[in-house]
């Protein structure tokens, strides 16, 4: 049996994708739409407070294309708290005007393929990556992925050394994009349908294309990467959400 790799876990993550029922939304009076938004924004300000207290984080984004209209990304220390966030959204009146389109449950993960000597439980950099405040970039890109297990291309049968060396090469490519893309890798083995969620943040969406394309040529992605659906979106601050809701 190959040696597995130690992983560090941080906050739990929910990517909650919703499609807006525009016909129902448009049929409301302006007053009703206003009240419903007020209720939603009071929840939004609770999420903000949680983030300020460093007890979690969140981001709201529009999704471009037909896969969804909105994605709410939430991070919390426990799965129970994550569930509470989802349920309190579902109890809002606004939720009645949305249809769930996709969701993804995972936990922020750092693997130890690339070694460091620091104590992960106290190191501020590692702790900051495990319990991240979501970057306030203009765009988000999310997709789930697996490492392949088929025939001769079975990641999980490879010796530790080979996997480490491939992950080093992966990290080197990633590092070229420092300052342009921030990635949050969350593990979902045993939690959801894929093995990882990849969430990328950037101000220029073309950077997603360049980074993901460059990685396709790198062995760990070229030979061992299997990918799910890609979602790309635009960050919505309160004002932009209001604009989106305006009829
Ligand atoms: O944690 C670190 O930054 C150290 C190096 C590193 C690891 C261990 C790293 C760096 N990644 C790691 C692990 Mn990554 N990453 C992806 C994708 O589309 C694709 O081809 C793959 C999707 C992208 C775009 C990306 C970006 N990475 C992982 C793992 C866990 C693997 C395992 O345990 O087997 C996955 C699934 C994964 C996937 N990676 C980086 C990036 C970027 C931009 C970096 C550089 C980060 C930086 O140095 O700031």
Boltz pocket constraint, residues with backbone or C-beta under 6 A from the ligand:
constraints:
  - pocket:
      binder: B
      contacts: [[A, 5], [A, 110], [A, 111], [A, 112], [A, 113], [A, 114], [A, 145], [A, 147], [A, 167], [A, 170], [A, 171], [A, 173], [A, 174], [A, 175], [A, 177], [A, 178], [A, 181], [A, 182], [A, 183], [A, 185], [A, 196], [A, 198], [A, 200], [A, 211], [A, 212], [A, 215], [A, 216], [A, 221], [A, 225]]
      max_distance: 6.0
